[in-house]
């Protein structure tokens, strides 16, 4: 968007006795030159610059009614900034403050929630509003969000939804991964700032969207146990990931690998368990394959836990010793490689030694042979798992290193980075 010249309006407003007629005349000039939205933006910015009111911020997420790491990213931004901005959460389906508190342990009572229905998606009868369904053959339902964005000083699009055109003075897109290439209704390059969650994501923004993003802020992870929650580690290998229909998290391969290890090293593996925990909106074919394989193996040392409560997941983190994460294994689509890996950090905060696929954002978290291991195939997974199982001293050393490494990705670090970034933007915004 063309930069708006605020100086004439500022001069008039900051006079000891500002002339209303002169203000109206300048607003008319701005309307002719920049449009009605541009003139309105000029008024908004002038009000904040003069200290007349608190700056407003809207955070939009078309997936905000679903539970996930990307959604947590946006809601934690709201938590970090609620004392600085008057915040409104823009969502497409009903979500309450109590639900947000339950899902993410965040108190956003001071933030308003505004629901903007998108009737276009009702025909698909699905909880997920997929922007890929919107093409040049249809009107853009997200224009309703674009229109709303113009009512605020700052607008954040937390869901990398490239089909939302920002109309606010300051606009920020949070990109967790550029899922689609520029096509119909592509507006990602119209934001004043694009924030990315990992260097892996930044690389693919440049590859797919052909511009360089502006700011790197790693996601917030806050699963570290309190002192009273720390318990002795058990012979337990844990995996935590969604059971996606396409099998991108590779839980089936983990079961196959563990069974192979049990056959090759029966005595060493006799007391070890594998637990697969994760969420699933509904039973799918991939989840059924995992269930069938475990049942067929008749191995009591493998557990499948779907949609378990948060307290039970925490208890698993407290007990487990090794963490497996293979998202990206055999993937040819970069979108199917882990963009960051929040559950990996959760595990490390609980002193699990991670063994992860050597790709995507996982390379930015796990320092190979220092705070865990990175592998490119299942033989590598077997090799390093057995190395840890057979050497308790090594396991304890890497466990401590993993915990120290996890401190780089805490919620406090995230909130500090968010505040520094937005306070700087706000200072610039007030200077007109």
Helices and strands as residue ranges (DSSP letters): H 7-13, H 20-49, E 56-60, H 69-81, E 86-91, H 97-104, E 112-115, G 119-124, G 131-133, H 143-149, E 154-157, E 170-175, G 188-190, E 193-196, H 199-209, E 215-216, G 227-229, E 236-240, H 251-264, E 273-278, H 285-297, E 302-306, H 310-319, E 322-325, G 334-336, H 342-349, E 353-357, H 362-365, E 372-375, H 378-389, H 392-406, G 407-409, H 411-430
